[in-house]
Amino acid sequence: MPVQPRSLMMLTLLVSACAPVHTSPSADSSVRPAGPERPQSVARATPTFWAAFSDEGAVWSNGQQACVARVPALQPLCPQWPGPTGPVAWEGERAWVALPSLGQVVTLDRAAESVLAGRTHALSSTRIYREDGSALNYRGMPVKGTLGQPDAVLTASSGQDYALVAGQLWEVDAGRALNRAQGYLLSSGSTVTVTAYPSTETQRGRLELRGTELRWADGTPLPMPGTVRSLGLVGQRPFALLDNSGRWELQPVPLDVN
């Protein structure tokens, strides 16, 4: 698909929703391959809320609205969408969101690009995962997926994908189950671990999102000026995504608070 203005892309999405799903490699030369993967943290606070953080900023979706906030300003940009919004991810410098009712995965800003993916269930930095566990890359080419619907997926700093499937932690590229696990995925070094709460590692230790409140791993609260919906690292600095009565805001987490 050639790059096109976003207003035209929205019309294209509506028209192409009835088209067959790609099942063969795409010859689209306008979509550049992804560069080296950056560490990314992903926390899903509820079944209808997704967020992803990277060196580029943050991207999130609440099922009706999807937004992106890029460095250095980190000001939310929330385009209008022609249907419900689903999972989000960073692929290099590009921010993606799934539009489930249209069977599309599209960029949120910059050059308008899309992948006809069918029933998308989860996104990582390298893959679009469909409801049955099959996967595409962001050029629309089939790649290795999971044996069944993934509950959560995450790309480690090594560039390898990990997934929670039916109560097991899977190394996707190797096609093997590592151990039984329930919870949330956290990038830890070159691999991924499973935590009881959405979490991120900071220079002061592990920070957790318990409900809508931030707490350190020992349970000590860290007050924030609003309802916390997600947290993650932008570069090496922890940020909290706040919802203040429908007004989104990204705020750095104050690590020097006693």
Disulfide bonds with the S-S distance in Angstrom:
Cys67-Cys78 2.04
